[in-house]
Amino acid sequence: MTPHTLFLIILTIYIADFVFGRYLSWLNIRSSKNPIPAELSGIYDSERYHKQQQYFRANSRFGMTVSSFSFVVIMAMLLFGGFASINDIVQSWSLSAVWTSIAFLGILYIANDLIELPFDIYDTFVIEQRFGFNKTTAGTFVLDRLKGYLLTAIIGGALLYAVIYIYNAIPQYFWILAWAVVSVFGLFMSVFYSDIIVPIFNKQKPLADGELRRSIEQFADRVGFSLKNIYTIDGSKRSTKANAYFSGMFGKKRIVLYDTLIEKLSTEEIVAVLAHEIGHYKHRHTMKSMVISLLSNLLLFWLLGIVLGNDIFARALGCTSASFHINILVFGILYSPISTVLGVSMNVLSRKFEYQADGFAKQYGYGAALVSALGRLSSDSLSNLTPHRLVVFTEYSHPTLYQRIKELNK
């Protein structure tokens, strides 16, 4: 295969990926006009449904604009040798191989972030503000951004350095060693994320004694789920949208409730939501997903190890010889069809897991409360109740509200 042929393949895959994404968006916009199923008739009144349609279309148009702008920028970089030019500049600095790759990727990260910044500002302070969701102040927005840069530089930089160093020092075993490093790091973050990262952005505090805490603890005891850490988080400082999540593993399991969730749902509804989450643990969904993720990452690193040292991949972008940073860009585009197939397969499995977790909550008498909670949360966030089935199949990790309620009401 010649570099020119490979370049044409890269362009074809990138264009096909963009076109398919826009096709899905078009299908979703068309499907949003369909009548709401009878089972969901009480979610919106006419005024709020009109608002939901406006919110959905505003986000759809905005998403189309962002993706199209990004597509044009990347296409220009590919067609006019932009990546090769940046590589030439970085190579002229006479850095070590590791720091040359870090500098190149760092430049792309900063450029991409600067391009995205106006869009993020518009999304937060125009769209989310217009529909009553935004609570983020300008100060919080800037501080979050600066904290994100610092974390990326420290944690992301250290992990990237380790991976690139392994490649340059032991290329024949790169794929397995780099996979091991990334896997250990991922496991560590799964366990300690709430202790290390969350406090940088939000305040967490133990849920106060009262009816809600007693109800949660009683349900956990009832189903034999060891739980000591129940926290609230100040999600209302950024958005009115409600949320709750489980974090940690082993003895570090933690329930985190957004203050907005506590305000919007009844005690029974909150317990129903948490019963669903506990159902994931009882069915070992977290462990199964982790194993699948580890295996898919192993495939990724094995293929990456084959690509990184091949000159033809670098020459396809106008460079003279292989380097970690150029070859990984090419790999990212060529891997996207595999990534899409794996992502769709994982979404199919994830939706099955969600049905099982819903069934667990229903098994313990919280089916009706979960239906009520899901309906309230969907209404509160102005969710699209009629997504296209192909969009659901390819992109949804959860069943639609209609599918979940229909199953719970059986």
C-alpha positions in Angstrom: 0.0 0.0 0.0 1.3 3.5 -0.9 1.1 6.5 1.5 -1.3 8.2 -1.0 -3.7 5.2 -0.9 -3.6 5.2 2.9 -4.3 8.9 2.9 -7.4 8.4 0.7 -8.5 5.6 3.2 -8.0 8.1 6.1 -10.1 10.7 4.3 -12.8 8.2 3.4 -13.2 6.9 7.0 -13.2 10.4 8.4 -15.8 11.7 5.9 -18.0 8.6 6.3 -17.9 9.0 10.1 -19.0 12.6 9.8 -21.8 11.9 7.3 -23.1 9.0 9.4 -23.2 11.2 12.5 -25.1 13.9 10.6 -27.5 11.3 9.2 -28.3 10.1 12.7 -28.9 13.7 13.8 -31.3 14.3 10.9 -33.2 11.1 11.8 -33.4 12.2 15.4 -34.8 15.6 14.5 -37.4 14.1 12.3 -38.3 11.5 14.9 -38.7 14.2 17.6 -41.9 15.4 15.8 -43.6 12.1 16.4 -46.5 11.9 18.8 -45.6 11.0 22.4 -46.6 7.5 23.3 -49.7 7.2 25.5 -47.6 5.7 28.3 -45.7 9.0 28.5 -48.6 11.3 28.1 -48.3 12.7 31.6 -44.6 13.7 31.4 -45.2 17.1 29.7 -48.1 19.5 29.6 -48.5 21.4 26.3 -46.5 24.4 27.4 -43.6 22.4 28.7 -43.6 20.1 25.7 -43.3 23.1 23.5 -40.3 24.2 25.6 -38.8 20.7 25.3 -39.1 20.9 21.5 -37.4 24.2 21.4 -34.6 23.0 23.7 -34.1 19.9 21.6 -33.9 21.8 18.4 -31.5 24.4 19.8 -29.2 21.7 21.0 -29.5 19.9 17.7 -28.6 23.0 15.6 -25.8 23.8 18.0 -24.4 20.3 17.9 -24.5 20.3 14.1 -22.6 23.6 14.0 -19.9 22.4 16.4 -19.4 19.1 14.6 -19.3 20.7 11.2 -16.8 23.4 12.3 -14.6 20.7 13.8 -14.9 18.6 10.6 -13.8 21.5 8.4 -10.8 22.3 10.7 -9.6 18.6 10.7 -10.2 18.3 6.9 -8.1 21.4 6.3 -5.3 20.0 8.5 -5.3 16.8 6.6 -5.6 18.2 3.1 -3.0 21.0 3.6 -0.4 19.2 5.7 -1.2 21.0 8.9 -0.1 18.1 11.1 3.1 17.7 9.2 3.9 21.4 9.6 3.4 21.3 13.4 5.6 18.2 13.5 8.3 20.0 11.6 8.2 22.9 14.1 8.3 20.6 17.1 11.1 18.5 15.6 13.2 21.7 15.1 13.2 22.2 18.9 15.7 19.3 19.3 13.8 17.7 22.2 14.0 14.1 23.2 11.6 11.7 21.4 9.3 11.6 24.5 9.1 15.3 24.9 8.8 15.9 21.2 5.6 13.8 21.2 4.3 15.5 24.4 4.9 18.9 22.9 3.2 18.0 19.7 0.1 16.5 21.4 0.1 19.4 23.9 -0.1 22.0 21.0 -3.0 20.1 19.6 -4.7 19.9 23.0 -4.4 23.7 23.5 -5.5 24.6 20.0 -8.5 22.3 20.2 -9.4 23.7 23.6 -9.2 27.3 22.3 -11.4 26.4 19.4 -14.0 24.7 21.7 -14.0 27.5 24.3 -16.4 29.9 22.5 -18.8 27.0 21.8 -18.6 25.9 25.5 -19.3 29.5 26.6 -22.3 29.8 24.2 -23.7 26.4 25.3 -23.4 27.3 29.0 -24.4 31.0 29.1 -26.8 31.1 26.2 -28.6 27.8 25.5 -28.6 26.4 29.1 -29.3 29.9 30.5 -32.2 30.5 28.1 -33.9 27.3 29.2 -33.4 27.9 32.9 -30.7 25.2 33.6 -27.5 27.2 34.0 -26.3 28.2 37.5 -22.7 28.5 36.6 -21.2 32.0 37.2 -18.4 33.4 35.1 -16.0 32.9 38.0 -16.9 29.3 38.4 -16.6 28.7 34.7 -13.1 30.2 34.5 -12.0 28.4 37.7 -13.3 25.0 36.4 -11.3 25.6 33.2 -8.1 26.4 35.1 -8.5 23.4 37.4 -9.1 21.2 34.3 -5.9 22.4 32.7 -3.9 21.7 35.8 -5.3 18.2 36.2 -4.7 17.5 32.5 -1.1 18.7 32.8 -0.3 16.8 36.0 -2.3 13.5 35.7 -2.8 13.4 31.9 0.8 14.5 31.3 2.3 11.9 33.7 0.2 9.1 32.1 1.1 10.2 28.6 4.8 10.4 29.5 4.7 6.9 30.9 3.1 5.5 27.8 5.4 7.3 25.3 8.5 6.4 27.4 7.5 2.7 27.3 7.1 2.9 23.5 10.5 4.5 23.0 12.3 2.3 25.6 10.7 -1.1 25.0 8.8 -1.0 21.7 8.5 -4.7 21.3 6.5 -5.0 24.5 4.8 -1.6 24.3 1.3 -2.9 23.8 1.1 -5.1 26.9 3.1 -2.8 29.2 1.2 0.4 28.2 -2.1 -1.5 28.5 -1.1 -2.6 32.0 -0.1 1.0 33.1 -3.4 2.5 31.7 -5.4 -0.3 33.3 -3.9 0.1 36.7 -4.4 3.9 36.5 -8.1 3.3 35.5 -8.7 1.0 38.4 -7.1 3.4 40.8 -9.3 6.2 39.6 -12.4 4.0 39.8 -11.7 3.5 43.5 -10.5 6.9 44.5 -12.1 9.3 42.1 -14.6 10.7 44.6 -11.8 11.2 47.2 -9.3 12.8 44.9 -11.0 14.5 41.8 -14.5 15.4 42.9 -13.5 17.6 45.9 -11.5 19.8 43.5 -14.7 20.9 41.8 -17.5 20.3 44.3 -18.2 20.1 48.0 -19.3 16.8 49.3 -20.6 16.1 52.8 -22.2 13.1 54.5 -26.0 13.0 54.1 -27.5 14.2 57.4 -29.4 11.8 59.6 -33.1 11.8 58.8 -35.8 10.1 56.9 -33.9 9.9 53.6 -30.7 8.5 55.1 -32.6 5.9 57.2 -34.7 4.8 54.2 -31.5 4.3 52.1 -29.7 2.4 54.9 -32.8 0.3 55.6 -33.1 -0.7 51.9 -29.3 -1.5 51.7 -29.6 -3.7 54.8 -32.7 -5.4 53.4 -30.9 -6.4 50.2 -27.6 -7.3 51.8 -25.7 -4.4 50.3 -22.8 -3.1 52.5 -23.1 0.7 52.5 -21.7 3.3 54.9 -20.8 6.2 52.7 -23.8 8.4 51.6 -22.9 11.9 50.5 -24.5 14.9 49.0 -22.9 17.2 46.4 -23.5 20.8 45.5 -24.5 20.2 41.9 -26.8 23.3 42.1 -23.8 25.6 41.8 -23.6 24.7 38.1 -27.0 23.4 37.0 -30.6 22.8 38.0 -30.5 19.3 36.5 -30.6 16.5 39.0 -28.4 13.5 39.3 -27.1 10.7 41.5 -24.3 8.2 41.1 -22.3 5.4 42.7 -18.6 5.5 42.7 -15.7 3.5 44.1 -15.3 -0.3 44.4 -14.7 -2.8 47.2 -14.7 -1.1 50.5 -14.7 2.4 48.9 -18.3 2.3 47.6 -20.1 5.6 47.8 -23.5 7.0 47.0 -23.5 10.6 45.9 -26.8 12.5 45.7 -27.0 15.9 44.0 -28.7 18.5 46.1 -31.0 19.1 43.2 -32.1 15.5 43.2 -33.1 15.7 46.9 -35.1 18.8 46.2 -37.0 17.4 43.2 -37.8 13.8 44.2 -39.6 12.2 47.2 -37.8 9.9 49.6 -39.4 6.8 48.0 -38.4 8.0 44.5 -34.8 8.5 45.6 -34.6 5.1 47.2 -36.0 3.7 43.9 -33.3 5.3 41.9 -30.6 4.0 44.3 -32.3 0.5 44.2 -31.7 0.6 40.5 -28.0 1.4 41.1 -27.6 -1.3 43.7 -29.1 -3.7 41.2 -26.1 -3.0 39.0 -23.8 -4.1 41.8 -26.0 -7.2 42.6 -25.9 -8.3 39.0 -22.1 -7.6 38.9 -22.6 -5.2 35.9 -19.7 -3.0 37.1 -17.3 -5.9 37.2 -18.5 -7.2 33.8 -18.2 -3.8 32.2 -14.7 -3.4 33.6 -13.5 -6.8 32.2 -15.0 -5.9 28.8 -13.3 -2.5 28.9 -10.0 -4.1 29.8 -10.2 -6.6 26.9 -11.2 -3.9 24.3 -8.3 -1.7 25.5 -6.0 -4.7 25.1 -7.1 -5.0 21.5 -6.6 -1.3 21.0 -3.1 -1.3 22.4 -2.1 -4.4 20.4 -3.2 -2.8 17.1 -1.6 0.5 18.2 1.7 -1.4 18.8 1.6 -2.6 15.2 0.9 0.9 13.7 3.3 3.1 15.8 6.5 2.0 14.2 5.4 1.9 10.6 6.7 4.7 8.4 3.9 4.5 5.9 1.4 5.8 8.4 3.5 8.9 9.0 4.2 9.4 5.3 0.4 9.4 4.7 0.3 12.7 6.6 3.3 14.2 4.9 6.0 13.3 7.4 9.2 11.5 6.6 9.4 8.8 9.3 7.3 7.2 12.0 6.8 8.9 15.4 4.5 8.2 18.3 2.5 11.4 18.0 1.9 11.3 14.2 1.2 7.6 14.0 -1.3 7.7 16.9 -3.3 10.4 15.0 -3.5 8.2 11.9 -4.4 5.2 14.1 -7.2 7.2 15.8 -9.0 7.7 12.5 -8.4 4.2 11.2 -9.6 2.7 14.4 -12.9 4.6 14.5 -14.9 1.9 12.6 -13.7 -0.7 15.1 -14.5 1.7 17.9 -18.0 2.3 16.5 -18.7 -1.4 16.3 -17.4 -2.0 19.9 -19.3 1.0 21.1 -22.6 -0.2 19.6 -22.0 -3.7 21.0 -21.3 -2.3 24.5 -24.5 -0.1 24.3 -26.6 -3.2 23.5 -25.2 -4.9 26.5 -25.5 -1.8 28.7 -29.2 -1.5 27.8 -29.7 -5.1 28.9 -28.0 -4.3 32.2 -30.3 -1.3 32.7 -33.4 -3.5 32.3 -31.9 -5.9 34.8 -31.2 -3.1 37.3 -34.8 -1.8 36.8 -36.1 -5.3 37.4 -34.1 -5.4 40.7 -35.8 -2.3 41.9 -39.2 -3.6 40.9 -38.5 -6.9 42.6 -38.3 -5.1 45.9 -41.5 -3.1 45.4 -40.0 0.1 43.9 -41.2 -0.3 40.3 -43.9 2.4 40.5 -41.6 4.8 42.4 -38.9 4.3 39.8 -41.4 5.0 37.0 -42.4 8.2 38.8 -38.8 9.2 39.4 -37.7 8.6 35.8 -40.7 10.6 34.5 -39.9 13.6 36.8 -36.2 13.6 35.9 -37.0 13.4 32.2 -39.4 16.3 32.4 -37.0 18.3 34.5 -34.2 17.9 32.0 -36.5 18.4 29.0 -35.5 15.0 27.6 -36.5 14.0 24.1 -39.1 11.2 24.5 -39.2 10.1 20.9 -35.6 9.4 19.7 -35.2 7.5 16.4 -34.6 3.8 16.9 -31.4 3.8 14.9 -30.0 6.5 17.2 -31.1 4.5 20.2 -29.4 1.4 18.8 -26.1 3.0 18.0 -25.7 5.7 20.7 -27.9 5.1 23.7 -26.4 3.3 26.7 -29.8 3.3 28.4 -33.1 2.2 27.0 -35.5 5.1 26.2 -37.9 6.3 28.9 -40.8 4.7 27.0 -39.0 1.3 26.8 -38.1 1.4 30.5 -41.6 2.4 31.7 -43.2 -0.2 29.4 -41.0 -2.9 30.8 -41.5 -1.8 34.5 -45.3 -1.7 34.0 -45.6 -5.3 32.7 
